[in-house]
Amino acid sequence: MALELTDPAYGAVHHFTVPAYMLQHPSQLSADGWQAMAQILHEFLVAGVSPARMRQLIQQQQKTQRKSFSLVKGRGAERPSWIWYKTIMDVRLDNPDVYCADIRAWAEAVHNDIPT
């Protein structure tokens, strides 16, 4: 994560890192927050929403709808009972290209591991 915050080449995948990590480590998330993170990851991976567009969508939603849940308050998220195919430990730091490819592959694995 430190590389993502200090080097733009590594930071290009930050929008995948955060939801993938939070989904696998939900101790700070509410149950609704976990579902929201899963949806955000889906939007980034499947719908191809950019981070800038996601910020716009969230801002628009906040203007038109009262927030109905908290990412962190309320009933806590349950720790997933399944085994994750990939984790952050599978990400290599060799160079930005390798790192970004590994982060994307990890995020895709997290998305695919979530039962539907």
C-alpha distance (Angstrom), angle and dihedral (degrees) to the residues before:
residue distance angle dihedral
M1 . . .
A2 3.80 . .
L3 3.81 89.6 .
E4 3.80 90.5 53.1
L5 3.78 91.7 53.6
T6 3.81 95.9 45.9
D7 3.81 104.2 35.3
P8 3.83 120.2 48.1
A9 3.81 91.4 -153.8
Y10 3.80 89.6 61.9
G11 3.81 92.8 36.2
A12 3.80 91.8 62.1
V13 3.82 88.7 89.9
H14 3.80 99.3 42.9
H15 3.82 90.0 113.1
F16 3.81 88.2 63.4
T17 3.80 96.3 41.8
V18 3.79 98.0 55.9
P19 3.82 100.6 51.7
A20 3.83 93.4 38.2
Y21 3.79 91.6 52.2
M22 3.80 94.0 43.2
L23 3.80 92.0 50.3
Q24 3.79 91.7 52.3
H25 3.83 93.1 42.2
P26 3.82 104.0 37.4
S27 3.80 99.6 161.1
Q28 3.82 92.0 116.2
L29 3.82 96.4 41.7
S30 3.77 130.1 91.2
A31 3.80 116.8 -132.5
D32 3.82 88.8 -104.0
G33 3.79 90.1 46.2
W34 3.80 90.1 55.0
Q35 3.80 90.2 52.8
A36 3.82 90.2 48.1
M37 3.82 90.9 51.9
A38 3.80 90.2 50.3
Q39 3.81 89.6 51.8
I40 3.80 92.6 47.0
L41 3.80 91.0 51.3
H42 3.81 89.0 48.8
E43 3.81 91.1 51.6
F44 3.81 91.9 50.9
L45 3.80 95.6 45.5
V46 3.79 105.8 32.4
A47 3.78 105.0 24.4
G48 3.80 93.4 36.8
V49 3.80 93.9 -131.1
S50 3.80 111.3 171.6
P51 3.81 121.9 -132.2
A52 3.82 89.9 -111.7
R53 3.80 91.3 52.0
M54 3.80 91.3 46.5
R55 3.82 89.8 54.5
Q56 3.82 89.1 50.9
L57 3.80 92.4 49.2
I58 3.79 92.6 49.2
Q59 3.81 91.9 47.6
Q60 3.82 91.2 49.3
Q61 3.78 91.3 48.4
Q62 3.80 91.4 49.9
K63 3.81 90.3 53.1
T64 3.80 95.4 49.6
Q65 3.80 104.3 32.0
R66 3.73 132.4 46.6
K67 3.77 109.7 -120.7
S68 3.78 106.1 -102.1
F69 3.80 97.9 -169.5
S70 3.77 144.5 17.2
L71 3.77 125.6 -121.8
V72 3.79 89.4 -137.2
K73 3.81 109.7 18.1
G74 3.78 125.6 77.1
R75 3.76 131.5 32.3
G76 3.78 107.8 1.7
A77 3.76 122.3 -114.7
E78 3.76 114.1 -102.0
R79 3.74 117.1 -119.4
P80 3.82 106.5 -105.1
S81 3.79 111.8 -102.8
W82 3.79 96.6 -150.8
I83 3.79 128.7 83.4
W84 3.78 115.7 -105.6
Y85 3.81 115.4 -125.9
K86 3.83 91.4 -145.3
T87 3.78 134.8 14.0
I88 3.78 137.2 -172.6
M89 3.81 86.1 -87.5
D90 3.82 88.6 71.0
V91 3.80 91.8 62.0
R92 3.80 115.8 102.9
L93 3.80 121.1 -148.6
D94 3.83 96.7 -157.5
N95 3.78 96.7 121.0
P96 3.82 137.7 -30.0
D97 3.82 95.0 -88.2
V98 3.80 94.1 51.9
Y99 3.79 91.8 42.0
C100 3.81 94.2 50.3
A101 3.80 92.3 46.8
D102 3.81 91.1 49.5
I103 3.81 93.1 47.1
R104 3.80 90.9 51.3
A105 3.82 91.4 47.4
W106 3.81 89.9 49.1
A107 3.81 92.3 48.7
E108 3.80 90.6 49.0
A109 3.81 90.6 49.6
V110 3.81 90.9 50.1
H111 3.80 90.3 49.5
N112 3.80 91.8 48.1
D113 3.81 93.2 45.8
I114 3.81 93.6 58.4
P115 3.80 108.4 99.0
T116 3.79 114.5 -120.7
